[in-house]
C-alpha cells in the first residue's frame, strides 16, 4: 500500500518536475549564450547557439506537462477552456520539433521558421484564453490558490497582448519599435510571457492534483 501511494505521489509530481526542468533548461541556455541579446532576440533562436538542444528539450517537457494537465482536468470543466489548453499543448510540441531561424532573419523566414512561429503564436494566444476560462473553476478546486491564479492569469493576458504588438511590428518588414539600443524588445516580452504561462501551468497542475483524485474533480 505504501509503495503504491509513493508511486502515485511520484506520478502526481512528475508534470511539475517537467515544468521546473524546462525553466532551468531555458535559464541555462540563456546563460551559455551571453552573445545573444535577450531584449531583441526571441529565446527560440538560441537553438542555434551553445547547448541549443536544451531549448527544444525544454519545450517538449512543457508540452508533456501541459498534456498531463489536459488529462487531469477531465471532462468536467468548460470545453472551451480545455480546448484552448489543448491548442497550447500542441502548439508548444510543434514549436519544439521545428526550430526557428538563426538571429537576424526577420524578412526571409524558412519553412521551419514559419511552422515554428505560427505554432508558437497559436500557443501564446491559447494559454491566456485557457487561463481566463479555467481560473474560476481551478480556484474552486483549490481556494488557497485563487489570488495566485488571478495574478498569473492577468500577467499572461497582458504580456501576451504586448507580445502581439511587437510580433506584428517584426513581421511588418522588420522591427521598428525599439527599446534603447535594441531594435525591438520582442525577446524580453516573450520571456515575460513564458514566465507567466509556465507559472500558470504549474499552479493549474497543483490545483487539479493527481489523476487519482478525479473523484473530486471540477464540476460545471
C-alpha positions as a Python dict, from the first residue, in 0.01 Angstrom:
ca = {
    (1, 'X'): (0, 0, 0),
    (2, 'X'): (284, 237, 89),
    (3, 'X'): (466, 156, -235),
    (4, 'X'): (151, 222, -437),
    (5, 'X'): (92, 554, -261),
    (6, 'X'): (454, 655, -318),
    (7, 'X'): (434, 570, -688),
    (8, 'X'): (109, 766, -718),
    (9, 'X'): (266, 1068, -549),
    (10, 'X'): (566, 1047, -780),
    (11, 'X'): (339, 1043, -1087),
    (12, 'X'): (149, 1340, -950),
    (13, 'X'): (469, 1541, -912),
    (14, 'X'): (620, 1446, -1248),
    (15, 'X'): (446, 1719, -1457),
    (16, 'X'): (553, 1983, -1204),
    (17, 'X'): (907, 1848, -1220),
    (18, 'X'): (894, 1879, -1600),
    (19, 'X'): (790, 2245, -1575),
    (20, 'X'): (1073, 2314, -1330),
    (21, 'X'): (1323, 2132, -1550),
    (22, 'X'): (1207, 2329, -1854),
    (23, 'X'): (1256, 2655, -1668),
    (24, 'X'): (1607, 2553, -1563),
    (25, 'X'): (1693, 2446, -1919),
    (26, 'X'): (1579, 2780, -2060),
    (27, 'X'): (1780, 2966, -1797),
    (28, 'X'): (2086, 2752, -1873),
    (29, 'X'): (2076, 2807, -2247),
    (30, 'X'): (2039, 3180, -2180),
    (31, 'X'): (2346, 3180, -1954),
    (32, 'X'): (2550, 2976, -2203),
    (33, 'X'): (2488, 3224, -2484),
    (34, 'X'): (2579, 3569, -2349),
    (35, 'X'): (2638, 3699, -2703),
    (36, 'X'): (2268, 3675, -2779),
    (37, 'X'): (2063, 3984, -2698),
    (38, 'X'): (1787, 3877, -2459),
    (39, 'X'): (1600, 4202, -2524),
    (40, 'X'): (1570, 4182, -2901),
    (41, 'X'): (1617, 3811, -2982),
    (42, 'X'): (1347, 3559, -2904),
    (43, 'X'): (1451, 3261, -2697),
    (44, 'X'): (1366, 3031, -2988),
    (45, 'X'): (1674, 3146, -3178),
    (46, 'X'): (1904, 3012, -2908),
    (47, 'X'): (1859, 2669, -3065),
    (48, 'X'): (2150, 2767, -3292),
    (49, 'X'): (2378, 2859, -3001),
    (50, 'X'): (2574, 2668, -2738),
    (51, 'X'): (2376, 2372, -2599),
    (52, 'X'): (2091, 2477, -2824),
    (53, 'X'): (1933, 2132, -2786),
    (54, 'X'): (1822, 2241, -2438),
    (55, 'X'): (1554, 2463, -2589),
    (56, 'X'): (1354, 2201, -2782),
    (57, 'X'): (1402, 1967, -2488),
    (58, 'X'): (1252, 2230, -2259),
    (59, 'X'): (957, 2283, -2494),
    (60, 'X'): (894, 1909, -2511),
    (61, 'X'): (891, 1900, -2131),
    (62, 'X'): (641, 2186, -2119),
    (63, 'X'): (425, 2013, -2379),
    (64, 'X'): (428, 1686, -2184),
    (65, 'X'): (337, 1862, -1859),
    (66, 'X'): (58, 2053, -2033),
    (67, 'X'): (-76, 1731, -2184),
    (68, 'X'): (-89, 1583, -1833),
    (69, 'X'): (-285, 1888, -1721),
    (70, 'X'): (-537, 1842, -2004),
    (71, 'X'): (-588, 1480, -1896),
    (72, 'X'): (-621, 1564, -1527),
    (73, 'X'): (-875, 1835, -1594),
    (74, 'X'): (-1108, 1568, -1726),
    (75, 'X'): (-1440, 1636, -1895),
    (76, 'X'): (-1596, 1822, -1605),
    (77, 'X'): (-1453, 2167, -1689),
    (78, 'X'): (-1559, 2408, -1960),
    (79, 'X'): (-1490, 2255, -2301),
    (80, 'X'): (-1367, 2581, -2448),
    (81, 'X'): (-1107, 2620, -2174),
    (82, 'X'): (-986, 2262, -2211),
    (83, 'X'): (-975, 2302, -2591),
    (84, 'X'): (-767, 2618, -2558),
    (85, 'X'): (-528, 2436, -2328),
    (86, 'X'): (-502, 2156, -2584),
    (87, 'X'): (-415, 2410, -2857),
    (88, 'X'): (-140, 2547, -2629),
    (89, 'X'): (-7, 2194, -2575),
    (90, 'X'): (0, 2104, -2944),
    (91, 'X'): (150, 2441, -3037),
    (92, 'X'): (434, 2401, -2788),
    (93, 'X'): (511, 2048, -2910),
    (94, 'X'): (512, 2152, -3277),
    (95, 'X'): (734, 2452, -3197),
    (96, 'X'): (977, 2213, -3027),
    (97, 'X'): (1003, 1996, -3338),
    (98, 'X'): (1055, 2280, -3588),
    (99, 'X'): (1349, 2508, -3497),
    (100, 'X'): (1343, 2882, -3551),
    (101, 'X'): (1588, 3054, -3787),
    (102, 'X'): (1919, 3198, -3664),
    (103, 'X'): (1917, 3555, -3523),
    (104, 'X'): (1859, 3846, -3757),
    (105, 'X'): (1650, 3672, -4022),
    (106, 'X'): (1329, 3868, -3986),
    (107, 'X'): (1236, 3925, -4351),
    (108, 'X'): (1314, 3586, -4515),
    (109, 'X'): (1189, 3310, -4287),
    (110, 'X'): (1248, 2945, -4376),
    (111, 'X'): (969, 2686, -4380),
    (112, 'X'): (1080, 2559, -4039),
    (113, 'X'): (1067, 2914, -3902),
    (114, 'X'): (717, 2965, -4042),
    (115, 'X'): (590, 2643, -3882),
    (116, 'X'): (765, 2723, -3554),
    (117, 'X'): (643, 3082, -3549),
    (118, 'X'): (281, 3001, -3628),
    (119, 'X'): (271, 2716, -3377),
    (120, 'X'): (420, 2941, -3109),
    (121, 'X'): (177, 3221, -3196),
    (122, 'X'): (-123, 2987, -3156),
    (123, 'X'): (17, 2853, -2830),
    (124, 'X'): (78, 3201, -2688),
    (125, 'X'): (-275, 3306, -2785),
    (126, 'X'): (-436, 2991, -2647),
    (127, 'X'): (-281, 2983, -2298),
    (128, 'X'): (-425, 3314, -2170),
    (129, 'X'): (-759, 3213, -2320),
    (130, 'X'): (-748, 2889, -2125),
    (131, 'X'): (-635, 3074, -1813),
    (132, 'X'): (-931, 3312, -1826),
    (133, 'X'): (-1183, 3033, -1889),
    (134, 'X'): (-1046, 2792, -1628),
    (135, 'X'): (-930, 3025, -1350),
    (136, 'X'): (-1261, 3030, -1165),
    (137, 'X'): (-1310, 2653, -1159),
    (138, 'X'): (-948, 2593, -1058),
    (139, 'X'): (-990, 2841, -774),
    (140, 'X'): (-1296, 2648, -656),
    (141, 'X'): (-1085, 2334, -655),
    (142, 'X'): (-804, 2499, -455),
    (143, 'X'): (-930, 2821, -289),
    (144, 'X'): (-587, 2890, -145),
    (145, 'X'): (-452, 2942, -497),
    (146, 'X'): (-721, 3192, -601),
    (147, 'X'): (-500, 3502, -570),
    (148, 'X'): (-202, 3343, -740),
    (149, 'X'): (-415, 3208, -1025),
    (150, 'X'): (-570, 3551, -1078),
    (151, 'X'): (-229, 3717, -1078),
    (152, 'X'): (-77, 3476, -1329),
    (153, 'X'): (-387, 3490, -1547),
    (154, 'X'): (-365, 3869, -1559),
    (155, 'X'): (9, 3852, -1628),
    (156, 'X'): (-44, 3604, -1913),
    (157, 'X'): (-314, 3818, -2074),
    (158, 'X'): (-125, 4149, -2051),
    (159, 'X'): (216, 4020, -2158),
    (160, 'X'): (64, 3827, -2449),
    (161, 'X'): (-109, 4144, -2567),
    (162, 'X'): (226, 4324, -2558),
    (163, 'X'): (396, 4040, -2743),
    (164, 'X'): (132, 4054, -3017),
    (165, 'X'): (216, 4421, -3077),
    (166, 'X'): (588, 4355, -3113),
    (167, 'X'): (542, 4042, -3324),
    (168, 'X'): (320, 4239, -3562),
    (169, 'X'): (591, 4504, -3582),
    (170, 'X'): (860, 4242, -3655),
    (171, 'X'): (654, 4070, -3925),
    (172, 'X'): (571, 4402, -4093),
    (173, 'X'): (902, 4426, -4278),
    (174, 'X'): (1130, 4414, -3973),
    (175, 'X'): (1142, 4562, -3622),
    (176, 'X'): (1081, 4937, -3585),
    (177, 'X'): (966, 4966, -3222),
    (178, 'X'): (1297, 4976, -3037),
    (179, 'X'): (1398, 4994, -2673),
    (180, 'X'): (1726, 5175, -2607),
    (181, 'X'): (1993, 5030, -2833),
    (182, 'X'): (1783, 4723, -2917),
    (183, 'X'): (1577, 4736, -3239),
    (184, 'X'): (1284, 4568, -3064),
    (185, 'X'): (1208, 4436, -2713),
    (186, 'X'): (1023, 4135, -2855),
    (187, 'X'): (1269, 3896, -2689),
    (188, 'X'): (1224, 4049, -2347),
    (189, 'X'): (845, 4048, -2375),
    (190, 'X'): (848, 3687, -2495),
    (191, 'X'): (1043, 3586, -2184),
    (192, 'X'): (785, 3759, -1965),
    (193, 'X'): (509, 3570, -2146),
    (194, 'X'): (690, 3239, -2094),
    (195, 'X'): (738, 3310, -1724),
    (196, 'X'): (369, 3394, -1680),
    (197, 'X'): (249, 3095, -1883),
    (198, 'X'): (474, 2838, -1717),
    (199, 'X'): (379, 2976, -1377),
    (200, 'X'): (10, 2940, -1461),
    (201, 'X'): (51, 2583, -1585),
    (202, 'X'): (238, 2492, -1264),
    (203, 'X'): (-37, 2643, -1048),
    (204, 'X'): (-307, 2467, -1250),
    (205, 'X'): (-130, 2134, -1202),
    (206, 'X'): (-124, 2190, -827),
    (207, 'X'): (-491, 2288, -834),
    (208, 'X'): (-616, 1979, -1017),
    (209, 'X'): (-398, 1738, -820),
    (210, 'X'): (-319, 1385, -929),
    (211, 'X'): (-523, 1184, -1172),
    (212, 'X'): (-630, 959, -890),
    (213, 'X'): (-808, 1247, -721),
    (214, 'X'): (-1058, 1282, -1004),
    (215, 'X'): (-1337, 1159, -788),
    (216, 'X'): (-1349, 1515, -658),
    (217, 'X'): (-1287, 1670, -998),
    (218, 'X'): (-1423, 2009, -1101),
    (219, 'X'): (-1785, 2041, -1193),
    (220, 'X'): (-1958, 2298, -1410),
}
